């Protein structure tokens, strides 16, 4: 990937979701509106407010995050799919339990 996030943008690569099964039957996920889980690949430095104050981004590369169903832009780049959006639109960080 040779994309660089600007301002407070975050570039996220979606993670493959597990198919839901009941016994040996695979339940299709068509029609379900699901939030996307993804891995953060790039984060911009931050942005200036209207008063001139600089607000740094707090999201880190490598975090697993939950994105909203709408709001992030889907981008195809060199055969791969990414989502790009403002850091403040990320819904949650997934904390890995040991």
C-alpha positions as CSV (number, residue, x, y, z in Angstrom):
1,X,0.0,0.0,0.0
2,X,1.3,3.4,-0.9
3,X,-1.4,5.6,0.5
4,X,-0.8,8.4,3.1
5,X,-3.5,9.7,5.3
6,X,-3.9,13.5,5.4
7,X,-5.3,15.8,8.2
8,X,-7.3,13.6,10.6
9,X,-8.1,10.9,8.0
10,X,-7.7,7.2,8.9
11,X,-7.2,4.4,6.3
12,X,-8.6,1.1,7.4
13,X,-8.3,-2.3,5.7
14,X,-11.5,-4.4,6.3
15,X,-11.1,-7.7,8.1
16,X,-12.7,-10.8,6.7
17,X,-15.8,-11.8,8.6
18,X,-16.6,-15.3,9.8
19,X,-19.6,-16.8,8.1
20,X,-22.3,-17.7,10.6
21,X,-23.3,-21.3,10.6
22,X,-26.0,-23.4,12.2
23,X,-24.8,-27.0,12.1
24,X,-23.6,-27.5,8.5
25,X,-25.8,-24.7,7.1
26,X,-24.1,-21.4,6.2
27,X,-26.3,-18.5,6.9
28,X,-25.9,-15.8,4.2
29,X,-25.3,-12.3,5.4
30,X,-27.2,-10.7,2.5
31,X,-29.4,-7.9,3.6
32,X,-27.8,-7.5,7.0
33,X,-26.5,-4.0,7.8
34,X,-23.3,-4.7,9.8
35,X,-20.6,-2.5,11.1
36,X,-17.2,-3.1,9.5
37,X,-14.2,-4.3,11.6
38,X,-10.9,-3.3,10.2
39,X,-7.2,-2.8,10.8
40,X,-5.8,0.7,10.8
41,X,-3.1,1.1,8.2
42,X,-2.4,4.8,8.2
43,X,-3.4,7.8,10.3
44,X,-3.0,11.5,9.4
45,X,-1.3,13.8,11.9
46,X,-4.4,15.8,12.9
47,X,-6.1,19.1,12.0
48,X,-6.4,22.7,13.0
49,X,-9.5,24.1,14.6
50,X,-11.1,27.4,13.6
51,X,-9.2,29.0,16.4
52,X,-5.9,27.7,15.1
53,X,-5.3,25.1,17.8
54,X,-3.9,21.8,16.4
55,X,-5.6,18.6,17.5
56,X,-3.5,15.5,17.0
57,X,-5.0,12.2,16.1
58,X,-5.1,9.5,18.8
59,X,-5.8,6.4,16.7
60,X,-2.7,4.2,16.2
61,X,-1.6,2.1,13.3
62,X,-2.4,-1.6,13.9
63,X,-5.5,-1.0,16.0
64,X,-8.6,-3.0,15.2
65,X,-11.6,-0.7,15.0
66,X,-15.3,-0.7,14.3
67,X,-16.5,1.6,11.5
68,X,-20.0,2.9,11.0
69,X,-22.3,1.4,8.4
70,X,-22.2,4.7,6.6
71,X,-19.7,7.6,6.6
72,X,-16.4,6.1,5.5
73,X,-15.5,6.1,1.8
74,X,-14.8,2.7,0.2
75,X,-11.6,2.9,-2.0
76,X,-10.3,0.3,-4.4
77,X,-6.5,0.8,-4.8
78,X,-4.2,-1.6,-6.7
79,X,-6.7,-4.5,-6.3
80,X,-7.3,-4.0,-2.6
81,X,-10.2,-2.5,-0.7
82,X,-9.8,0.2,1.9
83,X,-12.0,2.5,3.9
84,X,-11.1,6.1,4.4
85,X,-12.8,8.6,6.8
86,X,-12.3,11.1,9.6
87,X,-10.9,9.7,12.9
88,X,-13.9,11.0,14.9
89,X,-16.3,8.7,13.0
90,X,-14.7,5.5,14.3
91,X,-17.2,3.9,16.6
92,X,-14.8,1.8,18.8
93,X,-11.5,0.1,19.2
94,X,-11.5,-3.6,19.7
95,X,-9.5,-4.5,22.7
96,X,-7.8,-7.9,22.4
97,X,-8.3,-10.0,25.6
98,X,-5.5,-12.3,26.7
